[in-house]
Structures are given as structure tokens and as C-alpha cells.
Amino acid sequence: MGRLDQKVAIITGAGGGQGKAEALLFAQEGAKVIVTDVQEVKVKEVVDEINANGGDAIGFFHDVSLEDNWIQVVKDGVEKYGKIDILVNNAGIATETKLIDSTIEEWNKVLAINLTGTFLGMKHVIPLMIENGGGSIINISSIAGLTGGSGASSYTASKGAVRLLTKATAIDYAKQNIRVNSVHPGYIETPMTEEMFKDEQMTSWFRANTPLPRLGKPLDIAYGVLYLASDESNFVTGIELPIEGGYSAQ
Ligand SMILES: NC(=O)c1ccc[n+]([C@@H]2O[C@H](COP(=O)([O-])OP(=O)(O)OC[C@H]3O[C@@H](n4cnc5c(N)ncnc54)[C@H](O)[C@@H]3O)[C@@H](O)[C@H]2O)c1
């Protein structure tokens, strides 16, 4: 028996990195998975991989910053699977810019994808979850949403806002049996960090500053997201779950 049998999940930004690991793991655990991303080719690859391994997935092009895209994805997903039990707001982009070097365009783009995308996802999925008697939402924040770091103003602002938007939404919809939690990855090896981790000096610094001295893998995050998505966590809402080798315990 799978830990997500009978569940239907939307995972955004699931064409690669952590989202892909979550999509594959969820399917392995019995969920029907709606895989979305702006990278259509990658969406197709993930959907094909799930279906070829006996799972059940469908994929859509989906820019999370656009409300009409959300309306369409939710409509098409429900048409296919009848309901949505789990939403993972995973899509995100990173920047490495200090405040006075940030342009208004970059600021708006980061906030639109990382924060507004999360807001829109919850806005359009929660009404269906209410109708359906409940659900679980997992918003992917970051260690940058727990403490301030240097050189990523808009990213840090967006991830900090996701952390508290999660708690506010958790409180507002708990009575409808909707759980909302955030996950805070540390330094994880994905396409997002590929360039950064080529710098040996930088990766040495990450290892030296992480109590469990290694970089994280997408599956490290996916297992935490799986727990929050499953009924095993049905008394857990409004929490922030760091998965970062103890980085924020220091
Ligand atoms: N990798 C890390 O070290 C790290 C650390 C902390 C938090 N995170 C967060 O984890 C999440 C997943 O990141 P990842 O590390 O797997 O990176 P990634 O770049 O591999 O994955 C992000 C995915 O989001 C998609 N995406 C970008 N813009 C989008 C949009 N407008 N609409 C829909 N999809 C869009 C990308 O195409 C990509 O597939 C992100 O929210 C990221 O901020 C990553």
C-alpha cells in the first residue's frame, strides 16, 4: 500500500530538481500526479517516466505567476482526476543580487513567481479542497526564508513572505481540514544551484557551515514533502520544516 494511495497532487516546477523528485516519489507512493512547469519538454519527460513505471500522471505548461494559467491547470486537472488533495507550490527562481543592485523588473519577477505564484495556487486550489473535505498544501520556502543571508534580497524577501503566508493560511483554513506547511531546504544539488556548486571554494564553505557536512539531494526534500502531504501528518499544520543538515540550528 502506498502512503498517498487515492490522492491527487499538483506539483509546480516539477520538470526538474526537487519538484521532479517529489513527482516521482509521490507516484511511487500511489498518488496521481499533475506535473506542471514552464519547461514543457521536461514536463513530458517526467510524465512519461511516471506512466512508464506504472504510475498515473498528466502534465501541463504552467507559469505560476499567471492567474489564467492556474485557472486552466486546476480545471484540466480536475477534469482528469476529479479532485485535488495535495498542492506543492515548488516552482521558484533564485537571484544573487544585493538590494541597491536589484532592478525593479528583477524584484517584481522574483516576487511574482516565488510569492504570488504560491498565493495564486492556494487561492485556486483551496475552494476545491473545501468542497472535498480537506487537503494538504506544502509551500517550498528556503533557509533564506528563516534567516537573512547576503546577496539575494528579493529571493530572501519572497521566501520569508511564503513562510508567514503559509502560517496565515494554515490558521484560516484549519477548520476546513486543510493543512498548510512550509519546507525550508538548505543547499540542494539541483539545476538551480548547478553553476554555484561548480565553485569549489563556495561548496567547501557550505559543507563547513552545515553540521551534517554535505550538500542536500532532491530526495532529501521530497521525503519531507511526502510526510507533510500524507495523512501521517494529519495533526500538523502551520509548521516550518527545515531540511538543511542542521544549518539553522546554529
Ligand atoms: N536548490 C536549492 O539549494 C534550494 C534551496 C532552498 C530552496 N529552494 C527552492 O526549492 C524550489 C525548487 O527549486 P530547485 O532547487 O528544484 O530548482 P530548479 O531550478 O531545479 O527547479 C525550479 C523549477 O521551477 C520552474 N519554474 C521557474 N519559473 C517558473 C514559473 N514561472 N512557473 C512555473 N515553473 C517555473 C523551473 O522551470 C524549474 O523546473 C524552489 O522554490 C527554490 O527556490 C532551492
The ligand as an ORCA input file, in Angstrom:
! r2SCAN-3c Opt
* xyz 0 1
  N      18.351     24.184     -4.709
  C      18.449     24.796     -3.535
  O      19.542     24.854     -2.950
  C      17.229     25.417     -2.891
  C      17.349     25.872     -1.576
  C      16.252     26.416     -0.944
  C      15.045     26.500     -1.600
  N      14.944     26.063     -2.872
  C      13.620     26.173     -3.510
  O      13.199     24.899     -3.919
  C      12.290     25.024     -5.029
  C      12.727     24.079     -6.139
  O      13.965     24.522     -6.632
  P      15.077     23.553     -7.258
  O      16.247     23.635     -6.385
  O      14.498     22.232     -7.563
  O      15.429     24.369     -8.567
  P      15.141     24.072    -10.115
  O      15.583     25.295    -10.824
  O      15.716     22.776    -10.485
  O      13.554     23.918    -10.174
  C      12.676     25.001    -10.236
  C      11.658     24.703    -11.308
  O      10.734     25.806    -11.355
  C      10.429     26.054    -12.718
  N       9.943     27.420    -12.889
  C      10.659     28.577    -12.947
  N       9.835     29.609    -13.164
  C       8.572     29.113    -13.216
  C       7.291     29.674    -13.416
  N       7.131     30.990    -13.626
  N       6.214     28.862    -13.402
  C       6.371     27.525    -13.218
  N       7.554     26.924    -13.059
  C       8.645     27.722    -13.054
  C      11.728     25.793    -13.464
  O      11.497     25.562    -14.834
  C      12.287     24.591    -12.717
  O      11.921     23.374    -13.310
  C      12.315     26.489     -5.429
  O      11.178     27.141     -4.870
  C      13.576     27.006     -4.764
  O      13.521     28.385     -4.503
  C      16.007     25.530     -3.559
*
